[in-house]
Amino acid sequence: MDARFVELLTPFLKFLGEHEIGADSSLRDLGLDSMQAIELLFAIEDTFEVTLPDDDMNDATFATAGSLWQAIDAALTAQGVAA
């Protein structure tokens, strides 16, 4: 995960408090709901100039910070952009 991703993710996690975001951080437990997930998706696509495949729009991808970052990293790689 890179710093831009963590910075982008932080405002969407209303229960983050003093916790640090790690790969195993549960996005749902930290307050990400389905409406925020859509807003987060748009922010990710704008920030990283990448389009996540429809196959990645599922609960597994948005389960943890690490799983979401893996989807972003894979999309960046597929589009020939370094993360």
C-alpha positions, 0 to 999 in steps of 0.5 A: 500500500502506498501513502496516497492510498492510505491518505485517500482512504482515511476520511472514509473510515469514521471509526478509525480514530487513533488506529493505523491503517494496515493491510488487514484493517477491516474497512467495514469495521472501520466504518466504510458503508456501501454508499461510501464505497462508491464514493471511494471508488470514484476517488480511487479512479480519479487519484490513481487514474485507473479503472477497476474492473467490474469483477473487482466490485465485490465485498471481497475487494472492499473487505480490507485495506490490503484487498482493495490495494491489491485490486488497485495495484493489479489495475495499475499493472494491467494499464502499465502504470507503476504504483 
